């Protein structure tokens, strides 16, 4: 049996992102948001790779990871085989991205970590990567993995060195 080789995950850097993704999953399941997306910057791919999710049938989430349909810099066969080993279906006419159904009983933190591990492994995303995170109904936050703090049930806050920003349903507030 083949097993995917995941990139080691630095929880000091990515723990807040895992919490944010888990919170986004819960918000979608509870009907507080329709969808979310995270786009990873500073990669060797054009356009930047993304992960997105929306509510499917029976309370399950449909999670998508960008495919060669949209990438100018193509995934290799090895990368696509890793996605299959990680539980993603290959793109097809119905869904042009790699996709995975996340059962409504799956624990959100486990799901978030698995999906983040998958994206980081396949796209070789480094620990100091920057990304955008967006949840329908919220503004898009730009953050570095080591500086991200998030509590989606209250408001989304972004803390960067020397900058105090908060993202709420009303918009982005910025002060130095």
C-alpha positions as CSV (number, residue, x, y, z in Angstrom):
1,X,0.0,0.0,0.0
2,X,1.3,3.4,-1.0
3,X,1.2,6.2,1.5
4,X,1.6,9.9,0.7
5,X,4.7,11.6,2.2
6,X,3.4,14.7,3.9
7,X,5.7,17.7,4.5
8,X,6.4,18.2,8.2
9,X,4.0,20.7,9.7
10,X,5.4,23.4,12.1
11,X,2.4,24.0,14.4
12,X,4.0,27.2,15.8
13,X,3.7,28.6,12.2
14,X,0.5,26.9,11.1
15,X,-1.6,26.3,14.2
16,X,-3.6,29.5,13.8
17,X,-4.3,28.7,10.1
18,X,-5.6,25.2,11.1
19,X,-7.9,26.9,13.7
20,X,-9.1,29.4,11.1
21,X,-9.8,26.6,8.6
22,X,-11.6,24.5,11.2
23,X,-13.7,27.6,12.1
24,X,-14.5,28.2,8.5
25,X,-15.7,24.6,8.1
26,X,-18.0,25.0,11.1
27,X,-19.4,28.4,9.8
28,X,-20.2,26.8,6.4
29,X,-21.9,23.8,8.1
30,X,-23.9,26.1,10.4
31,X,-25.0,28.3,7.4
32,X,-23.0,31.4,8.6
33,X,-21.0,31.4,5.4
34,X,-21.4,30.0,1.9
35,X,-17.8,29.3,1.1
36,X,-14.2,30.1,1.9
37,X,-10.9,30.1,0.1
38,X,-7.2,30.3,0.9
39,X,-4.7,31.2,-1.7
40,X,-1.0,30.5,-1.1
41,X,1.4,33.2,-2.2
42,X,5.2,32.9,-2.7
43,X,5.0,29.6,-4.6
44,X,6.5,28.5,-7.9
45,X,3.0,28.2,-9.4
46,X,1.0,30.5,-11.7
47,X,-1.6,31.4,-10.7
48,X,-1.1,30.9,-7.0
49,X,-2.5,27.6,-5.7
50,X,-5.7,27.7,-3.8
51,X,-8.0,25.6,-1.6
52,X,-11.7,26.3,-1.5
53,X,-14.7,24.7,0.1
54,X,-18.5,25.0,0.0
55,X,-21.4,23.1,1.4
56,X,-22.4,20.0,-0.5
57,X,-25.3,17.6,0.1
58,X,-26.3,16.2,3.4
59,X,-24.1,18.7,5.3
60,X,-20.9,17.5,3.7
61,X,-18.3,19.9,2.5
62,X,-16.9,19.8,-1.0
63,X,-13.2,20.8,-0.8
64,X,-11.3,21.7,-4.0
65,X,-7.6,22.1,-4.6
66,X,-6.6,23.9,-7.9
67,X,-5.8,21.6,-10.8
68,X,-3.8,21.8,-14.1
69,X,-7.0,23.1,-15.7
70,X,-6.2,26.5,-14.2
71,X,-2.4,26.3,-13.5
72,X,0.1,27.6,-16.0
73,X,2.8,25.8,-14.0
74,X,1.5,22.3,-14.2
75,X,1.5,19.6,-11.4
76,X,3.6,16.6,-12.1
77,X,2.3,13.0,-12.2
78,X,3.9,12.4,-8.8
79,X,2.1,15.4,-7.3
80,X,-1.2,14.3,-8.7
81,X,-0.6,10.7,-7.4
82,X,0.0,12.3,-3.9
83,X,-3.3,14.0,-4.1
84,X,-5.1,10.7,-4.9
85,X,-3.3,9.1,-2.0
86,X,-4.5,11.9,0.2
87,X,-8.1,11.2,-0.7
88,X,-8.7,13.7,-3.5
89,X,-10.5,12.8,-6.7
90,X,-9.1,13.7,-10.0
91,X,-10.7,16.6,-11.9
92,X,-13.5,15.8,-14.3
93,X,-16.2,17.5,-16.4
94,X,-18.4,18.1,-13.3
95,X,-15.5,19.5,-11.2
96,X,-12.4,20.8,-12.9
97,X,-10.4,20.9,-9.6
98,X,-9.0,18.1,-7.5
99,X,-11.8,17.6,-5.0
100,X,-12.7,15.7,-1.8
101,X,-16.0,15.2,0.0
102,X,-15.6,15.9,3.7
103,X,-18.2,14.0,5.7
104,X,-20.3,16.1,8.1
105,X,-19.1,14.0,11.0
106,X,-15.4,14.5,10.3
107,X,-13.7,16.5,13.0
108,X,-13.0,20.0,11.7
109,X,-9.5,20.4,13.2
110,X,-8.4,17.0,11.7
111,X,-9.9,18.0,8.3
112,X,-8.2,21.4,8.4
113,X,-4.8,19.9,9.2
114,X,-5.2,17.2,6.6
115,X,-6.1,19.7,3.9
116,X,-3.4,22.1,4.8
117,X,-0.8,19.3,4.9
118,X,-2.0,18.2,1.5
119,X,-1.7,21.6,-0.1
120,X,1.6,22.3,1.6
121,X,3.0,18.9,0.4
122,X,1.8,19.1,-3.2
123,X,2.7,22.7,-3.8
124,X,5.8,22.7,-1.6
125,X,4.6,25.6,0.5
126,X,7.2,26.8,2.9
127,X,6.6,27.7,6.6
128,X,7.1,31.4,6.0
129,X,4.5,31.5,3.2
130,X,2.1,34.4,2.8
131,X,-1.5,33.7,1.9
132,X,-4.9,35.3,1.6
133,X,-7.8,33.9,3.5
134,X,-11.4,34.7,2.7
135,X,-14.8,33.6,4.0
136,X,-18.0,34.8,2.3
137,X,-19.3,37.6,4.4
138,X,-15.8,38.6,5.6
139,X,-13.1,40.7,4.0
140,X,-10.1,38.9,2.6
141,X,-7.1,38.9,5.1
142,X,-3.5,38.8,3.9
143,X,-1.3,37.1,6.4
144,X,2.0,35.3,7.0
145,X,1.6,31.8,8.6
146,X,3.7,32.7,11.6
147,X,1.6,35.8,12.4
148,X,-2.0,34.6,11.9
149,X,-4.5,34.5,14.7
150,X,-8.1,33.8,14.1
151,X,-11.4,33.3,15.9
152,X,-14.0,33.1,13.1
153,X,-17.0,32.9,15.5
154,X,-16.3,36.4,16.8
155,X,-14.2,38.2,14.2
156,X,-11.2,37.6,12.1
157,X,-8.0,39.4,13.3
158,X,-4.7,39.6,11.6
159,X,-1.7,40.5,13.6
160,X,1.6,41.3,11.9
161,X,4.7,42.8,13.5
162,X,4.2,46.6,13.8
163,X,0.7,46.5,12.4
164,X,-2.7,46.0,14.1
165,X,-5.4,45.0,11.6
166,X,-8.7,43.5,12.2
167,X,-11.0,42.0,9.6
168,X,-14.7,42.0,10.5
169,X,-18.0,41.7,8.6
170,X,-17.9,45.4,8.3
171,X,-14.5,45.5,6.5
172,X,-10.7,46.0,7.1
173,X,-9.5,48.3,9.8
174,X,-5.9,49.2,9.8
175,X,-3.6,51.1,12.2
176,X,0.1,51.2,12.8
